[in-house]
Amino acid sequence: MRRLKTFWQEFRDAAPGNRFRDRYRRRRDQRHRGQTQLSRPIIVVLALLCCIVAIPLMITPGPAFVFWGLAAFLIAGESAWAARMLDWIELKGREWWGDWRRSRARQKPAELDR
């Protein structure tokens, strides 16, 4: 449990746009030092299982995001390409979220005048 908490803190504290690549580099370094406890095939199977669980949960709001996020986290530790893509998606998502929040903030005063 302590190790999982450490993984999460390192991931959370990493700079946006570098989180997944940092995760990939840490996993790669662990594999080279022989410190990894789970092998690549097991992690890929776990990620696929998360995706399989997430698909039926997509009809309900919310729970599928947890499994999609977990699958992305697992895959990013094993694939440099996936890590780069997920970092790019994170930056675009943050940009979109900021734009949406700013547009909502501009709309609120106009709605109060009605």
Backbone as CSV, one residue per row, in Angstrom:
resi,resn,N_x,N_y,N_z,CA_x,CA_y,CA_z,C_x,C_y,C_z
1,MET,0.825,-1.190,0.000,0.000,0.000,0.000,0.873,1.259,0.000
2,ARG,1.976,1.204,0.725,2.886,2.342,0.781,3.474,2.631,-0.602
3,ARG,3.784,1.565,-1.319,4.360,1.725,-2.656,3.359,2.367,-3.616
4,LEU,2.105,1.961,-3.521,1.065,2.552,-4.353,0.903,4.036,-4.040
5,LYS,0.954,4.381,-2.769,0.849,5.781,-2.359,2.024,6.584,-2.915
6,THR,3.219,6.009,-2.872,4.399,6.679,-3.414,4.263,6.890,-4.911
7,PHE,3.790,5.860,-5.638,3.569,5.999,-7.084,2.615,7.146,-7.364
8,TRP,1.510,7.198,-6.611,0.510,8.236,-6.837,1.074,9.629,-6.548
9,GLN,1.839,9.775,-5.456,2.407,11.073,-5.115,3.395,11.542,-6.176
10,GLU,4.230,10.634,-6.681,5.176,11.001,-7.732,4.428,11.427,-8.989
11,PHE,3.379,10.707,-9.322,2.583,11.021,-10.512,1.890,12.365,-10.344
12,ARG,1.268,12.579,-9.194,0.527,13.810,-8.931,1.452,15.021,-8.897
13,ASP,2.646,14.881,-8.337,3.565,16.000,-8.171,4.344,16.338,-9.447
14,ALA,4.326,15.467,-10.431,5.037,15.737,-11.684,4.350,16.872,-12.434
15,ALA,5.118,17.563,-13.240,4.581,18.691,-14.011,3.597,18.201,-15.059
16,PRO,2.483,18.912,-15.232,1.545,18.544,-16.298,2.260,18.549,-17.643
17,GLY,1.964,17.553,-18.442,2.633,17.413,-19.729,3.861,16.530,-19.662
18,ASN,4.240,16.128,-18.461,5.392,15.241,-18.281,5.086,14.072,-17.368
19,ARG,3.879,14.037,-16.826,3.537,13.011,-15.834,3.710,11.599,-16.364
20,PHE,3.161,11.331,-17.519,3.174,9.970,-18.054,4.567,9.582,-18.551
21,ARG,5.283,10.532,-19.150,6.656,10.227,-19.574,7.549,9.967,-18.372
22,ASP,7.344,10.729,-17.297,8.113,10.472,-16.075,7.806,9.082,-15.538
23,ARG,6.531,8.695,-15.572,6.135,7.350,-15.129,6.823,6.284,-15.979
24,TYR,6.835,6.506,-17.305,7.488,5.549,-18.204,8.978,5.423,-17.858
25,ARG,9.636,6.556,-17.654,11.076,6.523,-17.339,11.345,5.800,-16.020
26,ARG,10.514,6.031,-15.010,10.694,5.326,-13.735,10.530,3.817,-13.906
27,ARG,9.507,3.402,-14.660,9.289,1.969,-14.897,10.454,1.374,-15.689
28,ARG,10.920,2.102,-16.697,12.046,1.616,-17.502,13.282,1.438,-16.628
29,ASP,13.543,2.417,-15.767,14.698,2.319,-14.867,14.539,1.154,-13.889
30,GLN,13.316,0.927,-13.403,13.073,-0.209,-12.500,13.331,-1.530,-13.224
31,ARG,12.892,-1.614,-14.479,13.114,-2.860,-15.236,14.599,-3.113,-15.441
32,HIS,15.356,-2.056,-15.741,16.802,-2.219,-15.964,17.535,-2.618,-14.685
33,ARG,17.058,-2.156,-13.548,17.688,-2.520,-12.275,17.141,-3.823,-11.722
34,GLY,16.124,-4.379,-12.362,15.538,-5.624,-11.897,14.644,-5.451,-10.682
35,GLN,14.143,-4.227,-10.455,13.334,-3.962,-9.269,11.843,-4.134,-9.492
36,THR,11.427,-4.273,-10.713,9.997,-4.361,-10.977,9.446,-5.708,-10.528
37,GLN,8.288,-5.675,-9.885,7.692,-6.908,-9.389,6.708,-7.504,-10.390
38,LEU,6.095,-6.672,-11.174,5.147,-7.158,-12.180,5.792,-7.076,-13.553
39,SER,5.690,-8.127,-14.300,6.281,-8.102,-15.629,5.351,-7.394,-16.605
40,ARG,5.894,-7.062,-17.738,5.145,-6.339,-18.768,3.851,-7.026,-19.179
41,PRO,3.861,-8.312,-19.480,2.601,-8.949,-19.898,1.509,-8.866,-18.835
42,ILE,1.881,-8.976,-17.582,0.883,-8.901,-16.516,0.274,-7.501,-16.467
43,ILE,1.092,-6.485,-16.599,0.588,-5.113,-16.566,-0.313,-4.841,-17.760
44,VAL,0.068,-5.330,-18.936,-0.774,-5.139,-20.118,-2.116,-5.850,-19.937
45,VAL,-2.103,-7.047,-19.375,-3.359,-7.773,-19.116,-4.216,-6.995,-18.115
46,LEU,-3.608,-6.454,-17.073,-4.359,-5.651,-16.103,-4.974,-4.424,-16.768
47,ALA,-4.223,-3.778,-17.651,-4.753,-2.607,-18.362,-5.923,-3.005,-19.259
48,LEU,-5.802,-4.130,-19.943,-6.908,-4.604,-20.786,-8.131,-4.949,-19.950
49,LEU,-7.920,-5.555,-18.787,-9.046,-5.849,-17.898,-9.738,-4.562,-17.436
50,CYS,-8.967,-3.542,-17.155,-9.561,-2.255,-16.784,-10.413,-1.705,-17.922
51,CYS,-9.923,-1.841,-19.148,-10.697,-1.381,-20.306,-11.985,-2.190,-20.458
52,ILE,-11.890,-3.482,-20.263,-13.072,-4.348,-20.384,-14.104,-3.984,-19.316
53,VAL,-13.658,-3.686,-18.115,-14.571,-3.281,-17.048,-15.175,-1.907,-17.362
54,ALA,-14.383,-1.013,-17.936,-14.844,0.355,-18.202,-15.912,0.414,-19.289
55,ILE,-15.862,-0.471,-20.254,-16.812,-0.402,-21.376,-18.261,-0.487,-20.909
56,PRO,-18.663,-1.493,-20.130,-20.067,-1.499,-19.687,-20.398,-0.373,-18.701
57,LEU,-19.388,0.140,-18.002,-19.634,1.221,-17.053,-19.830,2.578,-17.733
58,MET,-19.589,2.637,-19.023,-19.730,3.904,-19.734,-21.170,4.399,-19.765
59,ILE,-22.141,3.528,-19.533,-23.532,3.972,-19.555,-23.902,4.731,-18.289
60,THR,-23.082,4.616,-17.244,-23.330,5.366,-16.010,-22.325,6.506,-15.929
61,PRO,-22.749,7.645,-15.412,-21.814,8.775,-15.340,-20.779,8.586,-14.229
62,GLY,-19.537,8.572,-14.596,-18.482,8.577,-13.593,-17.588,7.372,-13.452
63,PRO,-18.100,6.195,-13.090,-17.201,5.098,-12.723,-16.248,4.653,-13.826
64,ALA,-16.629,4.793,-15.070,-15.758,4.343,-16.157,-14.463,5.149,-16.196
65,PHE,-14.509,6.429,-15.798,-13.311,7.259,-15.832,-12.210,6.704,-14.930
66,VAL,-12.593,6.117,-13.831,-11.604,5.538,-12.916,-10.857,4.403,-13.615
67,PHE,-11.592,3.536,-14.291,-10.956,2.393,-14.952,-10.179,2.820,-16.193
68,TRP,-10.693,3.789,-16.951,-9.933,4.296,-18.105,-8.638,4.942,-17.626
69,GLY,-8.728,5.706,-16.546,-7.531,6.354,-16.001,-6.507,5.347,-15.502
70,LEU,-6.974,4.311,-14.836,-6.072,3.275,-14.354,-5.406,2.542,-15.525
71,ALA,-6.174,2.242,-16.550,-5.613,1.580,-17.732,-4.561,2.468,-18.389
72,ALA,-4.852,3.768,-18.510,-3.891,4.702,-19.111,-2.618,4.766,-18.275
73,PHE,-2.766,4.814,-16.970,-1.622,4.862,-16.069,-0.741,3.629,-16.238
74,LEU,-1.367,2.462,-16.317,-0.609,1.213,-16.477,0.097,1.153,-17.830
75,ILE,-0.611,1.517,-18.884,-0.035,1.454,-20.229,1.101,2.463,-20.384
76,ALA,0.951,3.644,-19.794,1.991,4.674,-19.902,3.304,4.217,-19.274
77,GLY,3.240,3.341,-18.305,4.463,2.827,-17.701,5.195,1.840,-18.585
78,GLU,4.527,1.350,-19.611,5.123,0.322,-20.477,5.404,0.791,-21.897
79,SER,4.831,1.906,-22.312,4.963,2.345,-23.693,5.320,3.829,-23.761
80,ALA,6.467,4.150,-24.366,6.882,5.546,-24.511,5.901,6.300,-25.397
81,TRP,5.427,5.654,-26.454,4.471,6.297,-27.365,3.186,6.647,-26.616
82,ALA,2.660,5.714,-25.843,1.429,5.958,-25.084,1.660,7.067,-24.062
83,ALA,2.819,7.088,-23.434,3.126,8.127,-22.446,3.133,9.506,-23.096
84,ARG,3.752,9.622,-24.289,3.761,10.905,-25.000,2.354,11.342,-25.368
85,MET,1.552,10.391,-25.862,0.181,10.718,-26.256,-0.656,11.152,-25.051
86,LEU,-0.515,10.466,-23.950,-1.291,10.812,-22.762,-0.866,12.161,-22.184
87,ASP,0.422,12.491,-22.254,0.860,13.822,-21.836,0.246,14.891,-22.728
88,TRP,0.228,14.646,-24.039,-0.375,15.589,-24.983,-1.868,15.741,-24.700
89,ILE,-2.549,14.622,-24.467,-3.989,14.659,-24.170,-4.238,15.431,-22.875
90,GLU,-3.385,15.232,-21.878,-3.552,15.963,-20.624,-3.445,17.464,-20.852
91,LEU,-2.436,17.902,-21.610,-2.276,19.334,-21.864,-3.462,19.898,-22.634
92,LYS,-3.916,19.178,-23.659,-5.081,19.645,-24.433,-6.329,19.672,-23.562
93,GLY,-6.496,18.669,-22.711,-7.642,18.634,-21.810,-7.627,19.792,-20.822
94,ARG,-6.446,20.105,-20.286,-6.335,21.238,-19.375,-6.635,22.558,-20.107
95,GLU,-6.157,22.672,-21.334,-6.422,23.866,-22.138,-7.927,24.010,-22.401
96,TRP,-8.551,22.907,-22.802,-9.985,22.920,-23.070,-10.757,23.267,-21.801
97,TRP,-10.392,22.665,-20.674,-11.071,22.906,-19.405,-10.941,24.376,-18.996
98,GLY,-9.750,24.945,-19.152,-9.550,26.361,-18.827,-10.392,27.266,-19.710
99,ASP,-10.434,26.976,-21.011,-11.264,27.759,-21.935,-12.732,27.664,-21.542
100,TRP,-13.179,26.461,-21.219,-14.580,26.261,-20.850,-14.921,27.036,-19.579
101,ARG,-14.038,26.975,-18.586,-14.285,27.693,-17.330,-14.303,29.199,-17.542
102,ARG,-13.399,29.712,-18.393,-13.394,31.154,-18.668,-14.668,31.571,-19.395
103,SER,-15.137,30.745,-20.333,-16.362,31.091,-21.047,-17.565,31.049,-20.107
104,ARG,-17.580,30.115,-19.179,-18.664,30.041,-18.193,-18.632,31.260,-17.270
105,ALA,-17.433,31.700,-16.896,-17.309,32.863,-16.012,-17.807,34.126,-16.713
106,ARG,-17.570,34.234,-18.018,-18.053,35.400,-18.773,-19.561,35.360,-18.935
107,GLN,-20.157,34.175,-18.995,-21.595,34.041,-19.194,-22.381,34.333,-17.915
108,LYS,-21.828,34.051,-16.775,-22.570,34.211,-15.517,-23.056,35.627,-15.267
109,PRO,-22.234,36.680,-15.429,-22.761,38.036,-15.198,-23.915,38.372,-16.138
110,ALA,-23.853,37.919,-17.374,-24.925,38.199,-18.328,-26.216,37.481,-17.894
111,GLU,-26.098,36.304,-17.341,-27.279,35.559,-16.891,-27.912,36.221,-15.671
112,LEU,-27.118,36.880,-14.832,-27.638,37.532,-13.635,-28.417,38.797,-13.972
113,ASP,-28.114,39.418,-15.107,-28.805,40.658,-15.508,-30.221,40.391,-15.968
114,ARG,-30.547,39.196,-16.311,-31.881,38.888,-16.870,-32.945,38.961,-15.849
